[in-house]
Amino acid sequence: MIGIKSIASYVPASGLDNYAQGAKFEKDEEFILGKIGSAFLPRKDAAQETSDLCVEAANALFANNPQLDRQAIDVLIVVTQNGDEEGLPHTSAIVQDKLGLSTNVAAFDISLGCSGYVYGIYAIKGFMEATGLKNGLLITADPYSKIVDPEDRNTTMLFGDAATATWMGEDAAWQLGKAKFGTDGSGAPHLKVTDGVFYMNGRQVFNFALLKVPAHLHELLDESGLVSQDIDAFCIHQGSAAIVDAVARRFEGEPEKFVKDMVETGNTVSSSIPLLLEKHMFDSSWKRVAISGFGVGLSWGSAIIHRP
């Protein structure tokens, strides 16, 4: 069975002081930490492309796992909606070359935002098991600094740049359990890019998350024959502190199990869930974790992952 063997990440050291941004928009510390949840927003260098972030995360993964030969990678999937230059060719092809992977590797992109990691781990698992592949890389990198308007107070204080790399393979520390997905394209106008600039209707996105995510998690638990007491942690997309807190309250089942950790990263889109898993899951005593990603699309996906 293909599962999650290891996760590594790359978070740029440079970035934006959100207190300085808050002062610009007349927002106080209570708003910055209580509503936004981030004091610092990492930003890639102007010379860095999305593929460069992917390479940094993948190289960190190889460094952490010396037993993994990069020539042994059979499939590479990059989750991004902000690929290199104008999006053609696919970013995964560029990453394959920069990483020096075999030309026998299958490489393709998945165009999804904040739900992308949940979709991605099941897409790569299914692809690998259907074709008999042994080692896969799932990389997330969606640098919103490429599209966010620095004068838009609704977005510039939220998003940070980061990338993660997940090694998928056999005899994994974490296995993938039941998953559920959903899409509502009628909500497309609430999160979109027009003429290269990102727009977000924050109120509509907040309402969407509050309406969909707690109910979706309960449905997932019911269909898995589980209750909230069976889950050690809920690692949901870190859209903002306000969204994580509101979903935890609406879920009405041990809200203290909802992990919130975005003070130094911000909303990193498809990288937010694997950043939580990398930091909190592998060295923990957790046996079963619920994950949920939600956002642009509108799209959402939730899943249970567990130790064998």
C-alpha positions, -999 to 999 in steps of 0.1 A, spaced: 0 0 0 13 34 -10 14 60 19 32 90 32 68 82 41 82 116 47 75 154 42 100 182 39 95 219 32 110 252 20 99 285 36 118 316 24 137 334 51 128 368 38 93 382 38 68 408 51 63 421 86 25 419 91 26 444 119 40 469 94 13 460 69 -13 463 97 -2 498 106 -5 507 69 -41 495 69 -49 507 105 -52 471 118 -41 464 154 -23 434 170 -56 418 180 -67 418 143 -33 406 130 -30 376 154 -66 370 163 -82 373 128 -53 369 103 -31 347 125 2 357 110 29 381 122 53 373 93 46 363 57 75 346 38 81 358 3 102 343 -25 130 364 -40 121 382 -72 145 359 -91 129 327 -78 103 309 -99 78 284 -86 100 255 -98 128 269 -77 107 266 -46 97 231 -56 134 222 -60 143 236 -26 116 215 -9 125 183 -28 163 187 -20 154 191 17 134 158 14 164 140 -3 187 154 24 164 141 52 161 107 35 196 96 22 182 62 15 160 77 -13 179 79 -46 165 106 -68 169 83 -97 144 60 -80 116 85 -83 89 71 -107 64 99 -106 64 136 -99 33 156 -94 33 194 -87 2 210 -72 1 247 -83 -20 273 -100 9 297 -102 35 278 -122 66 291 -139 62 321 -162 29 317 -181 22 281 -171 35 264 -202 53 240 -201 40 223 -170 60 231 -139 67 195 -131 87 191 -163 109 220 -153 113 206 -118 122 172 -132 151 187 -151 163 210 -123 163 180 -98 181 157 -123 154 130 -121 153 102 -146 137 109 -179 116 78 -173 97 97 -146 60 105 -151 55 142 -144 24 163 -144 7 192 -126 -25 194 -107 -43 228 -109 -59 231 -75 -55 256 -47 -61 251 -10 -77 216 -14 -48 205 -36 -28 185 -10 -57 162 -1 -65 157 -38 -29 153 -46 -20 125 -22 -49 104 -34 -42 111 -70 -5 100 -67 -15 70 -46 -40 58 -72 -16 65 -101 12 46 -84 -9 16 -75 -25 14 -109 9 14 -127 31 -4 -102 53 25 -94 73 25 -61 85 60 -53 66 92 -59 71 129 -51 41 151 -45 52 188 -44 30 218 -35 41 253 -44 17 282 -50 34 315 -44 6 340 -42 31 368 -41 31 365 -79 -6 376 -80 -15 394 -48 -20 432 -50 1 447 -21 -25 475 -18 -54 450 -13 -59 448 24 -81 417 19 -53 396 5 -18 410 11 -19 404 49 -30 367 44 -7 348 21 28 335 25 50 316 0 62 281 7 67 247 -9 65 211 4 76 178 -9 60 145 2 76 111 -4 49 86 -13 59 49 -13 55 14 2 60 5 39 50 41 48 47 55 83 13 69 75 -15 53 54 -44 69 36 -79 60 47 -113 72 37 -116 105 18 -144 127 5 -143 155 -20 -166 182 -33 -168 210 -59 -191 240 -64 -181 259 -95 -208 285 -89 -185 300 -63 -157 306 -88 -162 344 -87 -153 345 -50 -117 335 -56 -102 343 -90 -74 360 -110 -82 387 -135 -55 403 -156 -29 387 -133 -43 401 -101 -59 379 -74 -93 388 -60 -110 373 -29 -144 379 -14 -134 372 22 -169 371 36 -182 346 11 -151 324 15 -155 325 53 -192 315 50 -184 287 26 -158 272 49 -181 275 79 -210 259 60 -190 231 43 -160 220 63 -175 210 97 -203 191 81 -179 174 56 -157 162 85 -187 148 103 -198 130 72 -163 116 67 -162 103 103 -196 88 100 -187 70 68 -155 58 84 -172 44 115 -154 69 137 -162 96 162 -142 127 170 -127 110 200 -110 86 176 -91 115 160 -59 127 176 -57 159 156 -75 179 129 -51 194 105 -72 217 83 -61 243 57 -47 274 75 -68 299 56 -67 324 86 -69 322 123 -105 332 122 -115 304 98 -97 277 117 -112 289 150 -147 292 135 -146 257 119 -133 242 152 -162 258 171 -188 248 145 -176 212 144 -188 209 180 -164 181 190 -131 188 209 -121 220 192 -88 219 210 -78 191 186 -78 216 157 -41 225 150 -34 262 143 1 272 133 5 300 108 21 328 128 53 326 107 39 313 75 5 328 67 -19 311 43 4 290 21 -24 276 0 -18 239 -9 13 238 13 -5 246 46 -16 211 54 17 193 47 35 220 67 13 211 97 19 174 91 57 178 88 60 199 119 35 182 142 27 146 130 58 125 125 73 130 160 40 128 178 21 100 194 -8 106 171 -24 75 155 -51 90 134 -54 125 119 -82 142 99 -71 166 72 -93 190 52 -85 215 24 -109 240 10 -109 271 -11 -106 283 -47 -129 265 -71 -149 263 -49 -133 230 -40 -129 209 -8 -115 176 2 -112 158 36 -95 126 46 -84 103 74 -47 93 75 -35 68 101 -5 48 113 -5 12 101 
